[in-house]
Amino acid sequence: MTTNLISGIAFCGVGLLIILIGFKVTHGEWLHFLAGNIFGDNDKDAFKHRKGIGLFLIITGILIIIFYFLVFIKSPNMR
């Protein structure tokens, strides 16, 4: 039971972190998290695609959290 709780906190934490990065990328901040833009040398391309990539990250984070809660509800050890 403790392992499920710890993994749940980790899953939710990762999901929330991905959502946070998605919001920051959508608003034009933290563009260095995008692949190929580690040193900030390609800001035009990263800024052009920021909304699509940010939305993708936000949806991915939400799906991670939803997936965890679906597994959490169906787990017989957590009742």
N, C-alpha and C positions, 0 to 999 in steps of 0.2 A: 504494500500500500504506500509506503514512503517513497519507493522508487517511482511509482506512477505520479505522485505529487511533485517530486523533484523534476521529472521529465516534463510534466505539465507546465511548471513554472519556466523551464528552459524553452519549451515550444512557444509559449506566449511571449516570452522575452524576445526571442528571435523574430517572431511575427511583428511585434511592436517596433523593433529596431528596423525591420525592412519597411514598415509603413512610415516611420520617421524619415528614413533616407529617401523614400519616394516623395514625400512632401517637400523635403529640402531640394531635391533634384528638380521637381516641378517648378519651384519658385526661383530656380537659377542658382541656388547655392549648392555647395558640395558636388559640383560637376566632376571633381577629380575621382569620384567613385565609379564613373563610367569607364568601361574598358577602353584602353588606348588613350586615355586622357589623364594619366597618373600625374604628370608634371605640369598640367595646365597648358600644354603647347598647342592644343587644337580646340580652342574655346568656341569657334564659330560652329563647327559641326555638333559639338556637344550641346550648345545653346539651341541649335535648330531642332534637335530631337529630344529635348528635355521633357516636354509635356507627355509624349508617348511613353518614354521610358519610365518617367515618374508614375504615370497611371498604371503601368504594368507592375511596378514594384509595390504600389499600394494594394492592388488587387491580389498580388501574390501573398502579401502579408496577411490580408484578411482571410484568404483561403487557408493559410497555415493555421490561423487561430480557429476557424470554423472546423477544419479537419480534426484538430485536437479535441474540441468539445464534442464532436460526434463520436469519437473513439472513447472519450471520457464518460459519456452517458451510457454507452453500451458495455463498458467494462464491468464485469461482475465483481471485481475486487474493490471497486470504489463505492459500492452501495452499503 
